[in-house]
Amino acid sequence: MKTKKDKQLIIQDLIEKFNSAKGYVIIDLFKLKTPIQKKIRDILKNQGGIFQVVKKTLIYKANSNFPLKEEDLKTQIALIWEFDDDLNSLRSLKNLEDFNLEPYVISGYFNQRLFSKQEVISLINIPDKTSLLANLNKTLLTQIYYACYVLKFPLTKLLFILSEIKDKK
């Protein structure tokens, strides 16, 4: 059993995380087995995220504006804290082998907005910025090559016609 001083330290830690984190995902801890929790902790630690099991009462003391009401959270929860704008630590969770995080996600909160379970899963599955830029670059390059070909063909044809006219004279 934690003392009042221990709880105050946890509340202070939560206040700091609510203020500094870019967002968080709320996970249903009841069905999540301990080995999987350890895998999630290790992956998040390598990517700069944090997996934290917290009592709901302490969350509400640390953040009076917590987006979900206590009636919405009927189970024990854990928070996955995201401190990166690019959501790298969250996206790293899609690399969990033989494990699907979707049944355990309750909700998420990013950029002052509450996200549904499906929206959080979509955020996790979004490719990283470098992949998106590479795909954009490839698409633009293809269009530029096509435009060059389309613009070059009439000029080539004109040069061919002019050379034929010159050869006839």
C-alpha positions in Angstrom: 0.0 0.0 0.0 1.4 3.4 -1.0 1.7 6.1 1.5 0.3 9.6 1.0 3.8 10.9 0.2 4.2 8.2 -2.5 0.9 9.1 -4.1 1.8 12.8 -4.1 5.0 11.9 -6.0 3.0 9.9 -8.5 0.6 12.8 -8.9 3.5 15.2 -9.5 5.0 12.9 -12.1 1.6 12.6 -13.8 1.2 16.4 -13.9 4.6 16.7 -15.5 3.7 14.1 -18.1 0.3 15.6 -18.9 2.1 18.9 -19.5 5.1 17.7 -21.5 3.6 14.8 -23.5 2.3 15.3 -27.0 -0.4 12.7 -26.2 -1.2 9.4 -24.7 -3.1 6.2 -25.4 -5.3 4.6 -22.8 -5.0 0.8 -22.6 -7.2 -1.8 -21.0 -4.8 -3.5 -18.6 -7.2 -6.2 -17.4 -6.7 -8.5 -20.4 -3.1 -7.6 -21.1 -0.7 -10.3 -20.0 2.6 -9.5 -18.2 5.0 -10.7 -20.9 3.3 -8.5 -23.4 3.4 -5.6 -21.1 7.2 -6.1 -20.8 7.5 -6.2 -24.6 5.5 -3.0 -24.9 7.7 -1.3 -22.2 10.9 -2.4 -23.9 9.8 -1.2 -27.3 8.5 2.1 -26.0 11.7 2.7 -23.9 13.8 2.3 -27.1 11.6 4.8 -28.9 11.3 7.4 -26.2 7.8 6.5 -25.0 6.6 5.3 -21.6 4.1 2.6 -20.6 2.7 3.4 -17.2 0.2 1.6 -15.0 -1.8 4.2 -13.0 -4.8 4.2 -10.7 -7.7 6.1 -12.1 -8.1 8.2 -9.0 -4.6 9.5 -9.3 -5.1 10.4 -12.9 -8.2 12.5 -12.0 -6.3 14.2 -9.3 -3.4 15.0 -11.6 -5.6 16.2 -14.5 -9.0 17.5 -13.7 -9.7 17.9 -17.4 -9.0 14.2 -18.2 -11.2 13.5 -21.3 -12.8 10.3 -20.1 -15.2 10.0 -17.2 -14.7 7.4 -14.5 -17.9 5.7 -15.8 -16.3 5.2 -19.2 -13.3 3.4 -17.6 -14.7 0.3 -16.0 -11.4 -1.6 -15.9 -7.8 -1.1 -14.8 -5.9 1.1 -17.2 -2.4 1.9 -18.4 -1.2 5.0 -20.3 1.2 4.9 -23.2 2.9 8.4 -23.2 4.0 9.8 -26.5 6.6 12.7 -26.3 7.4 12.9 -30.0 5.4 14.9 -32.6 6.0 12.2 -35.2 4.5 9.5 -32.9 7.5 7.2 -33.4 7.0 5.3 -30.2 3.4 4.5 -31.0 4.2 3.5 -34.5 6.9 1.1 -33.2 4.1 -0.9 -31.5 2.9 -2.2 -34.8 6.2 -4.2 -34.9 5.0 -6.4 -32.0 5.2 -10.0 -33.3 2.1 -12.2 -32.9 0.3 -9.5 -31.0 -2.4 -7.1 -32.0 -2.8 -4.1 -29.8 -6.3 -3.2 -31.1 -8.4 -5.1 -28.6 -6.6 -3.4 -25.7 -6.9 0.2 -26.8 -9.6 2.2 -25.2 -8.9 5.7 -26.5 -6.2 8.3 -27.1 -5.6 12.0 -26.7 -3.4 14.0 -29.0 -3.3 17.8 -29.9 -6.1 18.7 -27.5 -8.5 16.1 -29.0 -9.9 12.8 -27.9 -9.4 10.0 -30.4 -11.6 6.9 -30.7 -10.1 3.4 -30.6 -10.2 3.1 -34.4 -8.5 6.5 -34.9 -5.7 5.5 -32.5 -5.2 2.3 -34.4 -5.1 4.3 -37.7 -2.4 6.6 -36.1 -0.3 3.6 -35.1 -0.5 2.3 -38.7 0.4 5.6 -40.4 3.8 5.2 -42.1 6.6 7.4 -40.8 7.6 10.8 -42.2 10.5 9.5 -44.3 8.4 6.8 -45.9 5.7 9.3 -46.8 8.2 11.7 -48.2 9.8 8.9 -50.3 6.4 8.0 -51.7 5.7 11.6 -52.5 9.1 12.0 -54.2 8.5 8.9 -56.3 5.1 10.1 -57.4 6.3 13.6 -58.3 9.3 12.2 -60.1 7.1 9.9 -62.2 4.8 12.8 -63.1 7.8 15.0 -64.1 9.3 12.3 -66.3 5.9 11.9 -68.0 5.5 15.7 -68.5 9.0 15.8 -70.0 8.1 12.9 -72.4 4.8 14.6 -73.4 6.5 17.9 -74.0 9.5 16.5 -75.8 7.6 14.3 -78.3 6.1 17.2 -80.3 9.5 18.9 -80.5 11.2 15.7 -81.7 8.5 15.3 -84.3 9.0 18.9 -85.4 12.7 18.4 -85.7 12.1 15.2 -87.8 9.7 17.1 -90.1 12.2 20.0 -90.5 15.0 17.6 -91.3 12.9 15.9 -93.9 12.1 19.3 -95.5 15.8 20.2 -95.5 16.7 16.9 -97.1 14.2 17.5 -99.9 15.7 20.9 -100.8 
